[in-house]
Amino acid sequence: MVIVWKNAMKPRPSFRNQHAARTAFEILVREHRHGVLAYARSLVDDSGTAEDLAQEAFLVAWRKLDKFDPEKDFGAWIRGMVRYEYLHWVRKRKLIPLDDEILDRVEQFHSDLAGAVDCRESVFEAVRQCVATLPSSLRNTIEAVYNTGLTCPEIAKREDASDSAIRKRLQRGRDLVADCLAEKISIPVSYTHLRAHETEADL
């Protein structure tokens, strides 16, 4: 993820050395960007939207950096901003947001992950392992959607199959991956199944 600094940086009066402040902040971005993006991706079913939410949260964090308490957890602070941006995004589109209980559980899950030695690699490796266990038809559909960005109609046309058949494969693959992840890293089952059934109509 690349932060677009142009027109986003406003000097903070509490920082005498703006260069030092920006350098420190860029280090924080590099340290937390993968976790923040994963958190955003947990809230929405579209990688582009997740990227937008994460970037906007980082830009807001920069503008409010003088309000951040260095004794506090920066990861939790920035995730709170992603959560705010997500709720704003939902309200703007008149969608139904995840309820507070689910949002709190997602936050707790990512907070626990942040304490791991290398949470990004461990989670992504767990996902790769779970996808690898899928039957080939389900695995190919999952990879076509998430690795190449194809839609269900595009996959159906490529494989000479019906759109409904591809959607069922995707649904089944998501459910199996969610169950696999729940076993590997103790994701709450209600959360993983919610993610599997969320916005299939958008694919």
C-alpha positions in Angstrom: 0.0 0.0 0.0 1.3 3.4 -1.0 0.3 6.5 1.0 -0.6 9.4 -1.3 1.0 12.3 0.5 0.3 15.1 -2.0 -2.3 17.6 -0.6 -2.7 15.4 2.5 0.1 16.7 4.7 -0.7 19.6 6.9 2.0 20.8 9.3 1.2 20.1 12.9 2.0 23.0 15.2 3.1 20.6 18.0 5.9 19.2 15.8 8.9 21.5 15.5 10.7 19.2 13.1 8.2 18.2 10.4 10.8 16.0 8.6 11.4 14.0 11.7 7.7 13.6 12.4 7.0 12.4 8.8 9.9 10.0 8.9 8.7 8.5 12.2 5.2 8.2 10.8 6.4 6.5 7.7 8.1 3.9 9.9 4.8 3.3 11.7 3.0 3.0 8.3 5.5 0.4 7.1 5.2 -1.5 10.4 1.4 -1.5 10.5 0.2 -1.3 6.9 -0.3 -5.0 6.4 -2.2 -5.5 9.6 -4.3 -2.4 8.9 -5.1 -3.5 5.4 -6.0 -7.0 6.7 -8.3 -5.4 9.3 -10.0 -3.3 6.6 -10.3 -6.4 4.4 -12.1 -8.0 7.3 -14.8 -5.4 7.2 -15.5 -5.2 3.4 -15.5 -7.8 0.7 -13.7 -5.8 -1.9 -9.9 -5.4 -1.8 -10.0 -2.0 -3.5 -12.4 -0.6 -1.0 -10.3 -2.0 1.8 -7.2 -0.3 0.4 -9.1 3.0 0.3 -10.3 2.7 3.9 -6.8 1.9 5.1 -5.2 4.8 3.2 -7.8 7.3 4.4 -7.3 6.1 8.0 -3.5 6.6 7.7 -4.0 10.1 6.2 -6.4 11.0 9.1 -3.9 9.5 11.5 -1.2 11.8 10.2 -3.4 14.9 10.5 -4.2 13.9 14.1 -0.8 12.7 15.0 -0.3 15.4 17.7 -3.3 13.8 19.5 -1.7 10.3 19.6 -0.3 9.2 23.0 3.0 7.5 22.4 2.3 5.3 25.4 -0.7 3.8 23.7 -0.9 1.1 21.0 -0.6 2.7 17.6 -2.2 -0.4 16.0 -5.3 -0.1 18.0 -5.5 3.6 17.4 -5.3 3.3 13.6 -7.7 0.4 13.6 -10.2 2.6 15.4 -9.8 5.1 12.5 -10.4 2.3 9.9 -13.5 1.3 11.8 -14.7 4.9 11.7 -14.0 5.2 8.0 -15.8 1.9 7.4 -19.0 3.1 9.2 -18.8 6.4 7.2 -18.5 4.4 4.0 -21.5 2.2 4.9 -23.7 5.1 5.9 -22.8 7.0 2.7 -24.0 4.1 0.6 -27.1 3.4 2.9 -25.8 -0.2 3.6 -26.3 -2.2 6.8 -23.1 -2.2 8.8 -21.7 -5.1 10.8 -23.1 -4.8 14.3 -21.0 -3.6 17.2 -20.5 -7.0 18.7 -19.1 -8.4 15.5 -16.9 -5.3 15.0 -15.6 -5.7 18.6 -14.8 -9.3 18.0 -13.0 -8.5 14.7 -11.0 -5.8 16.6 -10.1 -8.3 19.3 -9.0 -10.9 16.7 -6.7 -8.4 15.0 -5.4 -7.1 18.3 -4.4 -10.7 19.3 -2.8 -11.2 15.9 -0.8 -8.0 16.3 0.9 -9.6 19.3 2.3 -12.5 17.2 5.9 -12.4 16.3 5.1 -12.1 12.6 1.3 -11.9 12.3 1.2 -11.0 8.6 3.2 -14.0 7.5 1.5 -16.4 9.9 -2.0 -15.4 8.8 -1.2 -15.3 5.1 0.6 -18.6 5.3 -2.5 -20.1 7.1 -4.7 -18.8 4.3 -2.4 -20.3 1.7 -2.4 -23.6 3.5 -6.2 -23.7 3.8 -6.7 -22.8 0.1 -4.2 -25.5 -0.8 -6.4 -28.2 0.9 -9.4 -27.4 -1.2 -10.6 -29.6 -4.1 -9.1 -28.4 -7.3 -12.4 -27.0 -8.7 -13.0 -24.9 -5.5 -9.3 -23.9 -5.3 -9.2 -22.7 -8.9 -12.4 -20.6 -8.4 -11.0 -19.0 -5.2 -7.7 -18.2 -6.8 -9.4 -16.8 -9.9 -11.5 -14.4 -7.8 -8.9 -13.3 -5.3 -5.6 -13.7 -7.2 -6.6 -12.5 -10.7 -9.7 -10.4 -9.8 -12.1 -12.2 -12.2 -15.8 -12.0 -11.5 -18.1 -15.0 -11.3 -19.6 -14.3 -14.8 -16.1 -14.1 -16.3 -15.1 -17.4 -14.7 -18.3 -19.0 -15.8 -17.7 -17.9 -19.4 -14.0 -19.1 -19.3 -15.0 -22.5 -17.9 -18.2 -22.9 -19.9 -20.2 -23.2 -16.7 -23.3 -21.5 -15.4 -22.9 -18.4 -13.2 -24.8 -20.1 -10.4 -22.5 -23.1 -10.5 -19.4 -20.8 -10.1 -21.1 -18.9 -7.2 -21.8 -22.1 -5.4 -18.2 -23.2 -5.8 -17.0 -19.8 -4.5 -19.4 -20.1 -1.5 -18.3 -23.6 -0.7 -14.7 -22.7 -1.0 -15.1 -19.7 1.3 -16.9 -21.8 3.9 -14.2 -24.4 3.9 -11.4 -21.9 4.1 -13.2 -20.1 7.0 -13.6 -23.4 8.9 -9.9 -24.2 8.3 -8.8 -20.8 9.5 -11.0 -21.1 12.6 -9.2 -24.3 13.5 -5.7 -22.9 12.8 -5.9 -19.6 14.5 -9.0 -19.6 16.5 -11.1 -17.1 14.6 -14.6 -16.8 16.1 -16.8 -19.2 14.0 -19.7 -16.7 13.7 -17.3 -14.1 12.2 -15.8 -16.5 9.6 -19.1 -17.6 8.4 -20.4 -14.1 8.3 -17.5 -13.2 6.0 -18.3 -16.1 3.7 -21.9 -15.0 3.2 -21.5 -11.3 3.1 -21.8 -9.7 -0.3 -21.8 -12.4 -2.9 -24.0 -10.4 -5.2 -21.2 -8.0 -5.8 -19.0 -10.7 -7.4 
